[in-house]
Amino acid sequence: MLPGTSPNATVLDSATRDRTRVLLLFSLSGRLRPRDTGLGALVDRYDYGRFTSHLMTSQDVLPVPVLDEQVAPRRLRLPHGDHGLGLASLRILVVTTPRGDATLVVDCAFAGETTAGDLAAWLATTCFDRERIELDDRPLLQTLTEQLGRPLALGQNVHQLVFPGGRLHRELLSADEARKAILLNEIVYRGRMPWNPATPYDASLAPHLRNQGLTLSALGRGVSVQAGWAPHVENGLMLVAVGMVSALAVLQRTRLAAFAMMKANEQALTDSPTEIRSLISRLSAGVNELQLDLAFGVEAYVDSLLIPEMVMEAFQSSQRDALGIRDSLENSARMVERLTSVISARSAALDAELAERDERRDRTVSGLVAAATLIALPPTLLLAFFGVNGTNVDDHRSILDLRAYGTAYALAWLPFVVLVVIGYVLLRRVSTRSGSLLPTSGDDAVPVPPPRPPSGSARP
């Protein structure tokens, strides 16, 4: 049980929190493959209450921790100060999916009361200046890189889960709608978009809000405010958000990889079948990886199968809509499918070209063999004639004496010359036959009937 929560938090899904808790989720670029670190599964690192059985069933799909460290709060330093919000506890985790998509999780709890304005400034600093966050007077990622022994870099995706506590918790649950909207707008938009209750309501700008009396959920693209939930529900929401941040990072990487393969296919300047086959092989392997990423890096985390509970489903559905993951997934899947079609078409074109080349080679070889046979037979007959010890062959005459042996030369060559002429004439007739391979459309073509009207509609 986290500090600052009521004793009944392990029994009920709702609870009263005394200290505000914030979870910072940062996607990490590159691949960080899971490894045996002795940390166990993520379900062993947090209390998930009644959701544990679901997570135990799906733990092979869940992200696994590769780093989990309790850090003294004074070691963390922000570029613009702490905005008057001192930390009571700090926990840093790096989790990675089975496909190697890593997420940095910074779990913070504040020591004193938090106001919406100070919290919004703190969220803005940790989001927009996240590269300048320091741990022990050094960049945070530099310290984590040394601990993991692998280079880490921040990605483009950030989500911040806010669990209000103390006075802010009570104010959010008990304030009137106008005051509540102002507070939520300031936190969700990190103080960058002031809201005036007198202005007309704009659904595209207002946070997605659910208010169940004891609990409150307000969701934006980068910040979620979840008030009144028990710790095990908070941890479940964190797990859902980690999956969403990871899925969004995978979609962006997939989109860039698909464009890179498209360029590689367009810019390939080679006529060598071996090099073309190598290109097709590389592109096919890349498409296979993209399909695996979409299946096991996105689709596995965007439905409610991991934690089939209404609380988790509502948050997951709202965040999925806010991030636009469903549409992005469909578009990315279509891009990969069309890229697959292009690669298949290129492979088919290569096979057709190779088949045509082999056919030309076979025709050339057959022609050469036929020509060699045609040329060799008359001399063979003549040599056989001159080799016979007959009365028509004079030992004192040269075999090139056409006056003496002209008849023999004519009888040996004339049939083959006639055969060549007849074959040439026949080939010409075949090549210039009337008609074409594809019939042309004419006026006497069978007309295409008009489309049938829909069933039940009146005929004109």
SVG drawing of the C-alpha trace seen along z (x, -y; Angstrom):
<svg xmlns="http://www.w3.org/2000/svg" viewBox="-42 -35 89 83">
<polyline fill="none" stroke="black" stroke-width="0.4" points="0.0,0.0 1.4,-3.4 2.0,-6.1 -0.8,-8.6 -3.7,-6.3 -6.5,-5.2 -6.5,-1.6 -9.5,-0.5 -7.6,-1.0 -6.8,2.7 -10.5,3.7 -12.3,1.0 -11.5,-0.4 -11.9,-3.9 -9.8,-5.5 -8.7,-8.8 -5.1,-9.9 -3.3,-12.3 -0.3,-13.0 -0.4,-13.7 1.2,-11.0 2.5,-11.5 3.7,-8.9 5.8,-10.2 5.9,-7.8 8.6,-8.5 9.0,-6.3 12.6,-5.4 13.9,-5.2 15.7,-2.1 15.3,1.5 16.0,2.7 15.5,6.5 14.3,8.1 16.9,9.9 17.1,11.9 17.8,9.3 16.4,11.1 13.6,8.4 10.9,10.9 7.7,9.8 6.1,6.4 3.2,7.9 5.7,8.7 6.9,5.0 3.5,3.4 0.3,4.3 -2.5,4.9 -5.1,6.2 -7.9,8.0 -6.3,7.4 -3.4,9.7 -5.0,12.9 -5.6,11.3 -2.0,10.1 -0.6,13.4 -2.4,15.0 -1.0,12.4 2.4,11.8 4.2,13.2 2.8,10.3 3.3,7.6 6.4,5.3 9.1,6.6 11.3,4.4 15.0,4.2 15.6,1.6 13.8,0.8 15.4,-1.6 14.1,-3.5 15.9,-6.9 16.4,-9.6 14.1,-12.5 16.9,-15.1 18.9,-13.4 16.4,-14.4 16.7,-18.0 14.6,-19.8 15.9,-22.5 13.6,-25.2 13.5,-24.1 10.8,-22.1 8.1,-24.9 7.7,-24.6 6.8,-20.9 9.1,-18.8 9.2,-15.1 8.5,-12.6 9.4,-9.5 10.9,-8.7 11.0,-5.4 12.6,-4.9 11.8,-2.0 12.7,-1.0 10.3,1.5 10.4,3.1 8.0,5.2 8.9,8.6 9.5,6.8 12.1,4.5 10.0,1.3 11.2,-0.4 9.5,-3.0 10.9,-5.0 8.6,-5.3 9.3,-7.9 7.0,-7.3 6.8,-10.4 4.9,-11.3 4.9,-14.9 5.6,-15.7 3.2,-18.6 0.0,-20.1 -0.1,-20.6 -2.0,-23.3 -3.2,-23.0 -1.0,-25.9 2.2,-24.5 1.5,-21.0 0.8,-22.3 4.2,-24.0 5.9,-20.9 4.3,-18.8 5.3,-21.2 8.9,-21.2 9.1,-17.4 7.5,-17.1 9.0,-19.9 12.4,-19.9 12.7,-16.2 16.1,-16.0 17.5,-18.3 16.2,-16.4 19.2,-15.4 20.0,-12.7 23.1,-13.4 24.0,-16.5 24.1,-14.4 21.5,-13.9 19.0,-11.3 19.4,-9.1 23.2,-9.1 23.0,-7.7 20.5,-5.0 22.7,-4.2 25.6,-3.5 23.4,-1.3 22.0,0.7 25.1,0.8 23.0,-0.1 22.6,-3.5 19.2,-5.1 17.5,-8.0 14.2,-9.7 11.4,-9.2 8.7,-11.5 5.9,-10.2 5.1,-11.3 2.1,-10.6 1.7,-11.9 -0.7,-10.3 -1.8,-12.5 -3.4,-11.1 -4.4,-14.1 -4.1,-14.0 -4.9,-16.1 -6.6,-19.4 -6.4,-19.1 -8.2,-15.8 -11.0,-17.1 -11.4,-20.2 -11.7,-18.3 -14.4,-16.0 -16.4,-18.6 -16.0,-21.8 -18.7,-23.1 -18.6,-22.3 -17.1,-25.7 -14.3,-25.5 -13.6,-21.9 -13.3,-22.6 -10.8,-25.4 -8.6,-23.1 -8.7,-20.2 -8.1,-22.3 -5.0,-23.8 -3.6,-20.4 -4.4,-18.5 -3.0,-21.3 0.0,-21.9 -1.0,-25.6 -0.6,-26.3 -4.3,-26.9 -6.3,-29.1 -10.0,-28.4 -12.8,-30.9 -16.1,-29.5 -17.9,-32.3 -16.7,-31.1 -18.8,-28.6 -18.0,-24.9 -15.6,-23.4 -15.5,-19.6 -12.2,-19.5 -10.4,-21.5 -12.1,-20.3 -10.6,-17.2 -12.6,-14.0 -14.3,-13.8 -15.9,-11.1 -17.2,-12.0 -18.6,-9.1 -18.9,-11.1 -16.2,-9.2 -13.9,-9.1 -13.0,-11.4 -11.2,-10.8 -10.1,-13.6 -8.1,-12.6 -6.0,-14.6 -3.5,-13.4 -0.5,-14.0 -1.9,-14.2 -4.5,-12.1 -6.0,-13.1 -7.4,-10.2 -8.8,-11.1 -10.2,-8.8 -8.8,-5.5 -7.2,-2.9 -3.5,-2.1 -4.1,1.1 -6.3,-0.7 -3.7,-3.4 -1.1,-0.7 -3.4,0.9 -4.0,-2.5 -0.2,-2.9 0.1,0.5 -2.5,-0.5 -0.8,-3.8 2.6,-2.2 1.0,0.1 -0.5,-2.9 2.7,-4.9 4.7,-1.9 2.1,-1.2 2.2,-4.8 6.0,-4.7 5.8,-1.5 3.3,-3.0 5.6,-6.0 8.6,-3.7 6.6,-1.5 5.5,-4.5 9.1,-5.7 10.4,-2.2 7.7,-1.8 8.7,-5.1 12.3,-4.1 11.6,-0.8 9.5,-2.6 12.4,-4.9 14.8,-2.0 12.6,-0.3 12.2,-3.4 15.9,-4.4 17.3,-1.0 19.3,-1.4 20.5,2.1 19.9,4.5 21.6,7.4 19.2,10.2 21.3,11.1 21.2,7.6 17.4,7.3 16.8,10.6 18.9,9.3 16.8,6.1 13.6,8.0 14.8,10.3 15.8,7.3 12.4,5.6 10.5,8.8 12.4,9.2 11.7,5.6 7.9,6.0 7.8,9.1 9.3,7.2 6.7,4.4 3.9,6.9 5.2,8.4 5.5,4.9 1.9,4.1 0.6,7.4 2.6,7.8 3.7,4.2 0.4,2.4 -2.6,4.7 -1.6,6.6 -2.0,3.4 -5.0,1.6 -7.8,3.8 -9.2,4.9 -7.9,8.4 -5.1,7.8 -7.3,6.5 -10.9,7.2 -12.4,4.9 -14.7,1.9 -12.5,-0.6 -9.5,0.3 -11.6,0.6 -13.0,-2.9 -9.6,-4.4 -8.1,-2.4 -10.9,-3.3 -10.6,-7.0 -6.9,-7.1 -7.0,-5.1 -9.4,-7.7 -7.4,-10.6 -4.1,-9.3 -5.8,-8.2 -4.2,-4.8 -7.0,-3.0 -6.9,-5.1 -3.1,-5.2 -3.0,-1.4 -5.4,-0.9 -3.5,-3.4 -0.1,-1.8 -1.5,1.7 -2.7,0.5 0.7,-1.0 2.4,2.2 -0.1,4.2 0.5,2.1 4.2,2.2 3.9,6.0 2.0,5.8 4.7,3.6 7.4,6.1 5.4,9.0 4.9,7.2 8.6,6.5 9.3,10.1 6.8,11.2 8.4,8.8 11.8,10.2 10.6,13.8 9.0,12.8 12.1,11.1 14.3,14.0 11.9,16.4 12.0,14.3 15.7,14.1 16.0,17.9 13.6,18.4 15.7,16.1 18.8,17.9 17.2,21.3 16.1,20.0 19.6,18.7 21.2,22.0 18.7,24.0 19.3,21.7 23.0,22.1 22.7,25.9 20.4,26.0 22.7,23.7 25.7,25.7 23.9,28.9 22.7,27.4 26.2,26.2 27.9,29.4 25.7,31.9 26.6,30.8 30.4,30.9 29.9,34.3 28.1,35.6 30.8,34.3 33.6,35.7 31.8,39.0 31.5,38.8 35.1,38.0 36.2,40.6 34.5,43.4 36.8,45.3 34.5,44.8 35.0,44.4 33.7,40.8 36.5,39.6 39.8,38.9 42.8,39.0 44.6,36.5 41.9,33.8 41.3,31.4 38.0,31.7 37.5,28.0 37.4,28.6 33.8,27.6 33.9,28.5 34.5,32.1 32.5,32.3 29.9,29.5 27.0,32.0 28.1,33.5 28.2,30.0 24.8,29.2 23.2,32.4 24.8,31.9 23.8,28.2 20.7,27.7 18.2,29.6 19.4,27.6 19.2,24.3 15.6,25.1 14.8,26.1 16.1,22.8 14.1,20.8 10.9,22.8 11.4,22.3 12.0,18.5 8.8,18.2 6.8,20.1 8.1,18.0 7.2,14.8 3.7,16.1 3.3,16.9 4.6,13.5 2.4,11.5 -0.8,13.5 -4.0,11.5 -5.6,10.5 -4.1,9.5 -3.4,11.3 -6.0,9.1 -9.4,8.5 -10.1,4.8 -13.4,3.3 -15.7,2.4 -19.2,1.3 -20.4,4.9 -19.2,5.7 -21.7,7.1 -23.1,4.2 -22.6,4.3 -26.0,4.4 -26.8,1.6 -26.5,2.3 -29.5,3.7 -31.5,1.4 -31.5,2.2 -34.0,4.7 -37.3,3.1 -36.7,-0.2 -39.1,-1.4 -38.1,-0.9 -38.0,-4.1"/>
</svg>
